[in-house]
C-alpha cells in the first residue's frame, strides 16, 4: 500500500483536533449547588411572588423546575441529607439542628459528596453556611472533603458584624443597615450565648467589612474566576440568607423596590433580592470563565419559610419551617444543565434532596461503592427525559414524636403541628392524618377516617424506618440544656493555642 506523506500530516492533525474536541465534549461537568436558607415557597418569581428574583427566574427558565421537591423541615438535617444521600435517622441527626454548644457533628464515618467528588478529581469548595458541626476540627469542612472553605460554622451570623446573633425572645427581630445590633438578651434556655466571631477562610479567622450575602457572592465568583480548569469544579454555595436575623441589605436600589411592603417582610424582600443578585454574580463569573455550558446547577431552599405571611410566603402550602406539612418540607427548586436538560420545562415527580448525591456522583463518574447504603436514587433520567422513578416512597421526616412519609400520591402525617415542631406531646396524644397530595396538594382534607386501609399501609411503611433509626444525638428543643460550663468563645471553631 502506498502512503501519501503529504496527506499524512494533515490526517494526523485532523485526528488530533477530533480527539481534542472529543475530550472537551466528554470532560466532567462542573457542579454548582445553591442552597438558600429559609426561603418561602412563593418567594421566587416563577411562583408568582411580589419579590423580584430576575436572576433566579432566568436561570430556572434555562432548566427544569422541580415542583415537588422535598427537603427536611430544618437546617442541619437537610444539609446532612444533601451531603450524604442518606436520611439523618441513619446517623442521629434527625431530631433538630446542631446547636452552637453541641459536642457532635455529622459523623466522620459518613462519606460526603465533597469526599466522593474530590476522589474523582474535582476541586471542591464550600462558600457560606456549614452548620454540620463546630465543636471539633474533625467536623469542619476541610476535614469533610472540601479543598476550600469560606463563611460561617454555626446556623447564622449578624450579617454585618459576623458574630453569632444568639437565639430566642431576646434576639432582635430585625434591624436596618447602619445601626448597631441591640443586646441579644437571654435565649430560650435563660442564658445569653450571643456573641463570638464566626467568619473564616480555610480554618483561619477572617475579619472584613461587608454584608454576608455579598461577601459570599464575591468569594464564590472569585473562586470561579481563578479556578484552574484542568480540574472540574464542585462549588457548594449555602447562603446564610435569608435566615434571621432580618437585616436590611446594603443595596438601596434593590430595597427601593419594596416600599409598598411593611415591617419585617419589607426587609426580608430586600434580603431575597440580595441573594438573587449574588446568584447572578456567580453565574456571570461562570459565563465569563467559559465554563457555564459545562456546568450542572442546582438550586433549592433548605426548608420551608418560617412565619408565613409575616416574614416569608409559602403560598397555598400548609405549614411552615419545622413542620412536616408541605409548607415545611416542599421548596422551590430547579436544575440546569445546558445541552442536556431541556429549558423551560417542569417536573411534577416527587424528588428528595437525598437524590442529589447519587445523581451528581453518577454524572461526575464517581464511584458509588461505599460503607453505608444510600437512601437517595439517581434521578438523571427523570430530569433529562421525564422517565418515571421506580421509587414510590419518600420518608419526609421521622423523630420519636412525629414525622411524615409519602407513598405515591399519599402522605401520612404524625403530629404535624406544634407538638411536632417543639418536640412536645406523648405517645397517647399521637395524631395521624392522611392526605392525597395529587388531589389535595394543600392538605385541607384529612382522609384518615375514610381510608383506614391506606392509613394502615402507610403506617406500616413508616414504622419500617422507625425501627431502622439510630438514637438521636440531640434532644427535643424544650428538653435541651446548655452545659453549665459552656462559655461563648471569642471565635467559633478556633482551637486554643
N, C-alpha and C positions, 0 to 999 in steps of 0.2 A: 504493500500500500504506500502510495506517495504522500508525503506530508508537505503542505504548503507552509513554509516557515515564515512567510509574510503575513499569512492569515492567523497563524497560531497565537502570536502575542495578543491580537485583538480578541480571540476567543477566550484566552486566559483572563484578559481584562474584564470582559463581559461576565465571565464566570465569577470573578471576584466581586463585581458590582452586584450580581444576583445574590451571592452569598451574603454580602453586606446588608442588602435590603431584607433578606430573609431573617437575618439576625435581628435587625431593627423591629421587624414585624412580630417576632416571637419573643422579644425582650419581656422580662417580667414586668407587669404593670406596677406603677406606684400606687400606694393606698393612702387615702386621707380620710380620717374619721372626725366629724364634727359632732360633739355631744354637748347639747345645751342644757343648762341646769334649771329645772322648774318651769319650763316653757309650757304655757297653756295650749290645749288642742287647737283652739280657734285663733291663736295669736300669731298666725302666719297668713300671708296674703292669699294663698290658694284655698284657705278655709274661710275666706270672707271677712277677715278682721278689719277693724278700724286702724290697726297698727300697720305701718308701711314697712314691708320687707322686700324691696325690689331685687336685691342680690340673691336672696334665697329663692324668690319666685322664679327668677331667670334660671337659676341652677336646677331647681326642681323640674321646670319645664323641659330641660335638656335631658331628663332621665325618666325614671319611673317613680311615681308617688305610691307609697305603701299605706293604704288607707285602713288597714287592720294590723298595725304593727304594735306589738306588746313589749313592755319592759317590766321591771319591778316597781312597786309604788314608792320606793325610797332610793336615795343616792347610792350608798355603798353596795347594796345588793345588785343594783343594775350594773355598776362598774365591774363588779366581780364576775357577773354573768357574761358581760361583753368580752372580758379578757381571758376567760377560761372555757367558754362554751358549755358551762355546767351550771345547773341550778345551785344557788347558795346553800340549800339544805344539805348538799353533799359535803360541805366543809365548814358548817357552823356560822355562816354569815347571813342567815335568813331572818333573824329576828328584828334587827333595826340597823342603824348606821354605826360606823366605828366612831366612837367618841374621842375627843382630844386626850382624855386621860386613859383610854383603853390601852392595855398592855399587849394587845394582839393585833394582827393584820391579816391580809389574805395569806393563808397558809403557804409556807415556802415550798411544799411538795407539789403545789399546783403549777402546771406548765401554763405560761401566759401566751397570749397572742404575740406579744413582743419577743418572747423567748423563741417561739417557733419561726417567726419571720427572720429574726436575727440568724438563726441556724441555717436558713436557706439563702443568706447573702444580703438581706436588707439592712439599710441604715435605719435605725429605729429611734424615734423621738416622741416625747410627750411634752406638750406645751399647755399648761393650765392646771386644773384641779386633779389631785391624786385621790385622796380620801379612801385609801386602802391600807392604812397603817402608818403611824408616825413615830411610835414609841421606840422602835429599834431600827437601826440602819438596814437590817436584813429585809424589812418590809418596804423599803424605799424603791422608787422606780429604777435607779441604776443597778439595783440588785435583782430586778424582775424582768430583765431582757432589754431595757432601753439604753441606747448609747448616749442619749441626751435628755436632760430634764430641765424644765424651767417652769416656775409657778409656785403653787401652794400645796402643802401636805394635808391640811385639815379640810373641813367641809366648806369653809368660806373665810373671807377676809374683808376688812374695811377696804373699799375699792380705791381709796386714796392713801390711807395710812399703811395698808398692807399688814395689819395686825389682826389677830383673832378677835372677832367682834362680840364674842360672848353669845349667850342664848337665853331665852326665857323672857318674862314680862319686863325686865329692866332694859332690854336691848332697844335702842331707838328704832322705831319702825322705818323711818326714812329721814334723809337729810339732803339738802341741796349742796351742790358742788361749791367749794369755797368756805364752807362753815366747818368748824371743828366738831368732832364727834362728841356726843354727850356721854356722860358716865354710863356704862352699861348696867350697873346695878346688879343685884343678886339674880342668879338664874333659877331654874325650876327646883334646884336642889338646895337653895338657900346659900349658895356660895358664889362668889364673884370670881370666875375664871377667865374673864375677858383679858385681853392683852397678849403680849408675846408676838414677836415679829414672825411672819410666815411667808417669806418670798425668797426663792432660791434658784440658783442655776448650778446644776451638776454638783450638788452637795454643799455648795458654798452660799452664804447669805448674800443677797443682792439688795442693796438699798438704793432705790432710784425713784424719782418722782413720776407720777402718771396714774391714770385710771386703769385698773387692772385689765379690763376688756381690751383697751387699746394696746397695753403692753404685751398681752398675749398675741394679739393680731400682728404686732410689729415683729415679735420674736419668731413667730411661725413663718411669716413672709420672708424674713431674713434667712431662716434656715433653708427655705426653698431656693432663694436667690444664690446662696453659697453652696448648695448641695453638689457633690461630685456625682454626676450622672453615670459614672462607671458602676455604681450600685443603685438598685431600686430603693425608693424611699417609702418608709412607713411613718406617717405623721399623724399622731393622735392629738386632737385639739379639744380637750374637755374644758370649755369656758366655765368659769365660776358664775358668769352672768347667765341667767338673770335672777339668781338666788338672792334672798335678802342678805344683808341689809340693803334696802332700796335707796340707792344713792344716784342722784342726777348725773347723767353722762355729761362730759365737758363740751360736746359739740352742740353749740347753741342752735345751729341750723336744723339739726335733727330734732331737738327738743321743741322747736317752734312749731312743728307740725301738729303738736298735741295741746294747743292752747284751749281747745274745746273740752279737754278732759279735766278731771278734778282729782285732788288727793294723791294717794299713792299710785293709783292707776296711771296718772299722768307721768310720774317719774319712771314707773315700770315700762311704759310705752317707749320712752326715750332710751331706756336700757336695752330693750329688744332691738331697736333701730341701731344701737351701737354695735351689738353683736352682728347684726346683718351687715353693717358697713365693714366690719373686720373680716367676716367671711369673704366678702367681696375683695378685700385687700389680699387675702391669701390666694384666692382663685386667680386674681390678676397676676400674682407672682408666679403661679404655676404656668399661666399662659405665656408670660414674658420669658420664662425659662425654657419654653418649648416642650414641656412635658405634660401639659393638660390633656392632650389627646391620648396619652397612655397612662391615665390615672383613674382609678376607681375611687369615687367619692361617696361616702355615706353620711347622712345627716339624721339626727334624732334628738329628742329630749330624753332626759334620764328618768323622768316620771311625769305624772300629770301636774297641772298647775295648782298651787295652793291658793286658798281664799278666793275662789272664783267669784267673779263679778265685782269684787272689791279691789283685787290686785290683778289676777290673771283671768282668763276666759277659756273655759273648756267647752264652750258652745253648748250643744244639747246633751252632751255626755253627762251621765250621772256621776256624782262623786268628785273627789279631788285627790291631790297628793296624800299618801299614807292611807288610802282606802283601796279596796280591791274592786270597786266598781269601775266601769270603763274610763271614767274621768281621772282615775288614779293610775291606770296601767296601760292605757291606749294613747299613743302620742303621735304627733306629726313626724313623718319620716320619708326619706327618699334615697334612691341610689342612682348615681350617674356613672356611666362607663361608655365614653364616646366610641362609636363604631360598633359597639356590642349591644347595648341596651337601647331600645327604640325610644326616641324622645317623645314627650307629650303623651306618655302612657300612664296608666294607673293599675295597680293590682288590689283586689279585694280579698286575696287569700290571707289567712291568718299566719303571720310570721312572729318570731320572738327574737329578742336580742341575742340569745344563746346561739342562734343560727349564723350569726356573723362569723364566728370563729371557724367552723368547718368550711364555710363558703369562701372566705378570704384565703384560707390556707390552701384550698383547692385551686383557686385562681392563681395563687403565687407558686404553686408547685411544691408546697411544703409538705412534709410528712405528717400524717395523722396518727401515726403509731405513738402511743404514749401510755403512761402508767394508769391514768384514770379514764374511764369511758365518758363519752360526750352525751349531753342531752340535746344539743343543737343538731340540725340537719343541714345539708348543703342545699341551698335554695337557688343556686345559679340558674338552673334550667327554668325555674319558675319566674325568675327575673327576666331572662332572655327570651323565653318562648311561651311564658304563661302556662307551663306544664303544671298540673295539679300535684301537690305534695302527697306522698303516701302517708305521712304522719297525720294523724287525726286529732291528737290531743296536745294541749299545752298546759303545763302547770303554771298558773299565773302567780301564785304565792302560797306558802304554807308555813305557818308558825303554830306553836302549841294551842293558841286560842282562836285560830281562824285562818281563812285563806280562800282560794278560788282555783277552779280548773275549768278549762274549756275543752269540750269534746265535740268535734264537728261544729254545728251551729249552736250547741247547747252550752250553757255556762252555769256552773254551781258556785254559789257564794255562801260562805260560812262566816257569820259575824262580820258582815261587810261594813258596818258603820263605825261609830265612835268607839265601841267596845274593842273592835279590831285595831283601830288607829292607836289607841293609847294602851293597849295590852291589858285591858281590864276584862272582867266577866269570868264566870265559872262555867264548867262543862254543862251544868244543868241549864244555863242561860243560853246555850248554843242555839242560834237561829240559822236555819238553812233556807236559801232562796234558789229558785231555778228560773233561768231566762233563756229564751230563744233569741240569740243575738241577730240572726238574719231577719227575723220578723219584728223584733223589738230591740233595736240597737241601743236604745236609751234606757233600757231596764226599768220600764214602768209597770210591767205585768209579771208578777211572781206566779209561776206555773207549778210550784212545788206540790200544792194540794191536788191539782187536777192531773198531774203526771207522776204518780208515785213510782212507777216502774223506771222511768227515765231518771228520776231523782235518785233512786237506789243504785242505778247503773253508774252514775257519776260519783256518788258517794264511795262506791267500791273502788273506782279508779283513783279517786283522791286518797283513799286510805293506803293504797299501794305505796304512794310517795311518802306518806306519813311514816310508814314502817321503815322506809329506807333512810329517813332523816337521821343525821347525827345531832347530838345535843347542841343547841345554840351556844355560841361563845359569849353572847351578850344577853342581858336580862331585859324584860319589858321595860318601857320607859319609866313608869311610875315605881318600879322596884329597884331602879338604879341608885347607886350611891357613889358619889365622888370619893375616892380614897382619902382618908383623913390626912394623910401625909402628902397629898398631891399639892404641888405648887406650880403655878403658871410659869413656864420657863421664859427667859428673856427672848430666846429664839427657839421656835419649834423645830424639832428634828435635828438639832445641833448637838453632837455628842460632846460631853465635857472634856476639857483638856486632861 
